[in-house]
Amino acid sequence: MTTLHNPLVNGFHPDPSIVAVDGWYYLATSTFEYLPGIPIHRSKDFETWELIGHVATRPGQLGAESVPTGGGAWAPTIRHHDGRFHLVITDAMGRGMLHFTADDAAGPWSDGDLIVMADGSESVFGIDPDIAWDADGTCYITFSGLLLSGDLDPNAPTHLGIQQVRVDLDTHTALEAPRSLWSGTGLMFPEAPHLYEIDGSWYLMIAEGGTERGHAISIARGDGPEGPFEGAPGNPLVSARSTPRPIQNTGHGDLVVGPDGRWLCVLLGVRPRSGTRAFSALGRETFVTEVTWRDGWPGIAPVELNPRPGTRVDVDFSAPLDAEWISVRRFPDEVCRRDDGRLVLTADGSTLADARPVFVGRRQEHLTNEVTVRLDVSAGTGGLAVRYDERFFVEIEADGQSVTARAHIGGLLQEWTAAAASNVVDLHLASRPPQAAAAMVTTSDEFHLAATVDGTRIDLARVDGRFLSSEVTESFTGRVIGVYAVSGEVAVSSWVAEGHDG
């Protein structure tokens, strides 16, 4: 029987969608303002997952280059129909609702077609689109509807529930005005709809309760893709709210039959820590749990924690960057180049407090984690940082004369500096379990920032990790650890990341 690891995919990988094709499973997740956008992971056994590519690998496919923080690639749905892969997604505050296609899920994917209203005037306005076809080939886009005007304040009545349109994919035009479908049990923010035909019935599965601690999955059943839909008697099918489970915020799921014939649900969740489990350091990750059927209704088991062993990533930059490297609102090759076995970053006047920094990094995948880089700053100033967004990041920087650690916390700044007269330094950034000073641990972890200069380690600072958690930053993303430049050129000759979830 297949071993279900949880997290299924570690680190910032929210809003999972999955499809099975010819014995392979293909998983797509959200990326927001990071590029390349929309990673595609592949597995045959549901245990080992390989990142095979991204949907958005070229400028212009997404409007992420200019989206505000929190915008960009929201909640894909990946499906396979008539021999092609299809992916629909909302490029929030960017291009709008988009449809991509590819012959191979590894890419290349199409440029992305905007799905427009029946009069062709504007994009269908909503988030979390799903794509499905009935037996006669009619295409349905089902989505979470939002008002076109006004601020999207979750405390204001701007949500329109789950809506649907029939779409002509030749012209990417809605054939009707959006229709309202079943929108759950009355919890806030019905979203993440997925539509399935199973054994002659149509099922509409949604998330509701918000993507925070109240997150849940509910389902309804009807005779056709347009409904009407009747909610399951056991809704919500899964939620971790008000439980002591180590995985919280469970919701936003997608169904698939697993390799051993069991039905499975992939879904997002977080791993909060502290005495009250208040802070989720890594943001929303992808998890999986078993689904059982009874009397025509699915039941979704609670999500169980089952982490994989720790990992080590050792990069010497003698080969091209692998697909795990990402940058903020631009592609990695726009901010760095390889030169004689080193990764070189050229500053452009921006800093990590700007929307488009000279920064390239990888997701933090483990709760206990340490990254060490060797940096040559003979021609510039730069460093190593862990980032949530422009207002929440922690960095350690070298300029050839000194090393400085800084904590940028929502507009507050604290820094620590030590002399370091060397052009080549090793910078260390670690996330470690907190050292409890009281009866109850009040944070998720602690950052330890240090440098090694001419063989001597300089411990600069210890920073409370709660300030870079999804709850404090209110971010949809997660921690990304990377190197950056703020003046001249800096060169990175090695990168070592080690972590585990013990």
Helices and strands as residue ranges (DSSP letters): E 17-21, E 24-28, E 34-35, E 37-43, E 50-56, G 64-66, E 72-81, E 84-92, E 96-102, E 113-114, E 126-133, E 139-146, E 159-168, E 173-174, E 179-180, E 191-198, E 201-208, E 216-222, E 230-231, E 238-239, E 248-257, E 263-270, E 285-294, E 297-300, E 311-315, E 327-328, H 332-335, E 336-339, E 342-346, E 359-363, E 368-387, E 392-398, E 402-409, E 412-419, E 424-432, E 446-453, E 456-464, G 465-468, H 470-473, E 480-500
